[in-house]
Amino acid sequence: MDKSQKKQVYLFYCAECEDLARQVASQSDLITLQTIKWRNFDDGFPNIFINNAQELRGQHVAFLASFSSQGVIFEQLSVIYALPKLFVASFSLVLPFFPTGSFERMEEEGDVATAFTMARMLSNIPISKGGPTSLVIYDIHALQERFYFGDHVLPLFETGIPLLKERLHQLPDSNKIVVAFPDDGAWKRFHKQLDHFPMVVCNKVREGDKRIVRIKEGNPAGFHVVIVDDLVQSGGTLIECQKVLAAHGAAKVSAYVTHGVFPKRSWERFTHKNGELENLFAYFWITDSCPLTVKAVENKAPFEILSLAGSIADALQ
């Protein structure tokens, strides 16, 4: 895009996204960081102040959010609802990880689809002077979730896959890469973006009370196999996939997920431990969509961070 057509953006951010916000701002001299005083009253409820609010009139404003726990959602929503009402020219919300995305359907009466609840909350962001809010989300768990949002927001679904493809081309064995999917859902989600790589598709079959991972199609023998999925929680499925792929002759196995959620420090089961002859994964790539995980796994093999900063900067234009 011609620089004359680009816009100056004032970028606010939540406390845990400060490092990512600084990286985003470093991508462009048209992005200026702005600050918020995040304080609490004695009873624990938020006491928030948006600095330089008067200067925001007529400006393009964005907010970088991280809904990493229920405890931080309310304070961030309070700011997200307030910013468009400061007579800004436009408002964009960047929520790299949509945290309830895997709870998107009801399987029996009584289930609560919290993805829909979260989408309704975000759909009620006030319209700014420039129109509906632009909502930027990376690799949402199910593409049909775009239809959960109302007309007051314009969801823009981005992906971290280009970052993975760039990294794979840098590897010394880049001509020996096979992409594996842990299930049909991941294949449907990502195969068109990775169709120039040979592929392996796994699935889970029930044997008695257990669900066993099997290779459904493809041959990993002799290749560096990279398992691709949108997110990881405990990592159990990835480990079972690795074992099956190795048993079928994979030279080595790596993994990529856009969102490294890793509750209860479950990332620890993947770290390379001194003295172990067999570390399961050669590389484990995640993006910086979950800032708390990024801090936890910093400088710990096999983890590498593929930053969304450049993609976010582009999306803000």
N, C-alpha and C positions, 0 to 999 in steps of 0.2 A: 504494500500500500504506500502511495506517495506520502511523504512526511507532512505535506501541507494539508492532507486530508485527515491526518490523525488528530487525536484530541488529547488535551492535558487531563490526566486522571488523578484525583486525590484518593489515595488508598489508605483506608483504615484497616485494622486487624485486631484479632483477639490476642491475648497475652501469649498463648502457646504457639501462635503462628508468627511470632516476630522474626525468627530466622528466615522463614520462607518469604515473608513480606519483604525483607531487605534484599533477598535474592531477586524477587520479582522487580523491585524498583531499580536494581542494578542493570536490568535488561534494557531499560529505556529511560532517557532523560525526560520523557513525557509523563512518567509516573512519579508522583510525589507522595512520600509517606506522611500520614497524619496520625496523631496520637489521641488516645482516650484514657481518662483516669478511671481505672477499674478499682473501686473501693467497695467496702461493705459497711452497713450499719451494724450496731452492736448485736442486733438480732440475726445477723447473717445475710439479710437480704441486700441486693445490690444498691450501691450509691455511686452512680455513674455520671461522668461529665465528659461531653464531647468538646475537645479543645478547638478553638477557632471556628465555632459554629457559624458566626456571622459571615465569615469569608467564604462559606460554601455556596451561597446563593448564586445560581447560574452556572455552577461548576459540575463537571462530571465526577461522580463519587462512586467508590466501590468499597466493599467490605470483604475481607478474607476471614472466613469462619472455620472453626473446628469444633464439631459437636462430639467431642471425645467421651463425654459422660453426661448423664442427666443433669448433673450439678452446674454445668456451664451453659446449658442451652438457654435457660431463662434470661441470663444477663446479656447474652449475645442477641437473642431475639428482641430484647428491649432496645438495643442500639439499632438493629436492622429495621425495626418498625419506625424509629425516630428519624433516621437519616433522610429518607425520601421526603419527609415533611418539612425539611429546611430549605425548600424552594430550590432544590438542586436541578440541574439540567437533565440529568439521567442518573439512575442508580443501578449498579450491578452487584450481585452477591455471588462470591466465589466460595462454594462449599465442596472442596475436592472429594471428600468422602461423605456419601449419603448413608448415615449409619444404620438406619432401619431397613435398608433396601432388601435384605434377605428375608424379611418378614412381610412378603407382598401378597400372600394369598391365604384363603381360608380352606382348610382341608376337612374340617368338620364344624358344625354349628357350635359357636362359643369361642372359636379362634378369633383373635383380634389382629387385623392386618395393620401393624403400626407404621408401615411404609406409607399407607394412605393417610394416617393421622399426621405424620410429619409433613407430607405434601400439602395437606390442608392448612397447616400452620404457616408454611412458607407462601402459600397462595394468597394469604391475607396481608402480605406486605403492602402498605399503601402505595398507590400509584404516584409516581413523581411527576414533576412538570413535563418531563419528556416522555411519559407513558409508562407502560408496565416495566417491572424489574426484570433485568436479564439475570438468569440463574445458571451459573456454570457448575456442572457436576462432572466428575471423571468416572468412567466405567461403572455406571449405576448397575446394580446387580441384575435387573431385568428391564429390558428396553420398554416393555409395556408400561412401566411406571411413569413414562412421560405423560400418559393419559390420566394420571392421578392429580395433576396440577391444574388449577383453575386458570381463568383467562387474565388474571392480574399479574401473572409472571410468564416469562418466556424462557422455558428450560433450554439450555444449550448443553448437549451431552458430548463431552470430549473424551479422549482416550489416551492412555499412557503407552499404547502399543508402539507408536513411532519411536519412543525413547528406547524401548527394548530392541527394535530392529536396528537402530543405529549402533547400540552396544554389541549386538551379535555380529555385525559386520566388522567390528574392531578385533574380534577374537582370532587368535592364530589358526584355530580349526573352523573358521567360519564356513568353509565349504563342506563341513561334515556335521552340520546341525540338522536335527530333526525336532520338530515341535510336537509336544504331546499334550493332550487335553485329559483331565481327570474324569470327565463325564461328558455326556452328549450336550448338556447345557453349556459348558465352556466351549465346546466345538461350535455350537450354533452362534455363540456370542462373538467369537474371535477368528474363526477360520478364514473368513474373506479378507481379513487384514494381513493374514500370514500365509496366503495360498501359494507363495513361491517357495515355501519350505516343504519338504516331505513331512508327513504327519502320522502320528499314532493317536488313536482314540481308545481310552480306557472306559470301563464301566464297572459298576458294582453289581454283583449277583449274590442272591441270598442262598446260603448253605446252612440249613438248620437255623440257629439263632444268630448266626454271624452274617455280615455282609463282606464279601471278598472282592477285592479289586482284580479285574482281569483285563487283558488286552483284547479289545473288540476288533480292531483293524490296524494294519500298519506293522512295520518291522523295525525295532530299535537297534538291532545287532550292529555293533561296530561304530555307532554314531554317538556324538555328544547330544543327549536328549534334553530339551528344555521344556519343563512342564509349565503351562500357562493357565492362569485363572484370574478372576477379578479380585478376590480377597482371600485371606487366610485367617482363621481363628486359632484353633488348637494345632492345626497342621497335621492331624492324623491321616487324612486322605492323601496328602502329599507324600508322607512317609511310606504309606502302603503302595502308592504308585511307584515310588523310587525303587522299592524292593522288587516289584514285578518287572520293571524295566531293566534293572540290573540282572535279574534272573534270566531275562531274554536276550542278554548279550550287549546291553548298552555300554559303550566305552566309559562314559561318565554321565552323570545326571545333574542338571541345574534346575532352578525354579524361578519363575517371575510371577508376582502378583502386584496389581496396582496398589492395593490397600493392605498393608501389613498391620492388621488389628492386634493380633497376639495378646488376648486377655490373659491375665495371671502369669505374665512373663513366659508365655509358651514359646517365645522365640528361643529360649535357652536350649531346647532340645535339638536345635539345628546348628548351634555354634560348633566350630572346630575345636576339639579338645586335644591338648598336647598328649602325645603318646598313643593316641588311638590310630590303629592301622587303617581303619575304614571310616572316613567321614562321609556322611550320606550324600551331601550336595557340594559340587564344585563351586558353584555360585548360587547365591539367593538374592535376586534383584527385587527391590521394592521402590516405590516412589515416596516422596515426602508428604503424602496426603494425610498421614497420621503422625503428627509431629512428636508425640510422646514416644512412639516406637523408634523414630529416627534417633532421638537422643539415647535411647536404651541400647541400640545395636551399633552405635558409632564405633568404628575401628574394630569390629568383631567379625572375623571371617566365619561364614562365607558371604556375609551381607554386604551389598553395595547399594547405594542410594542413587536412583535416577531422578533428578529434580524436575518437577513440573513448572519451575519458575518461568522458563522461556515460553512455554505453552500458555500459562496464565497471562503473561504480559501480552501475548498476541490476542488472547481471547478478550482482554479488556479493551481492545481496539475494535 
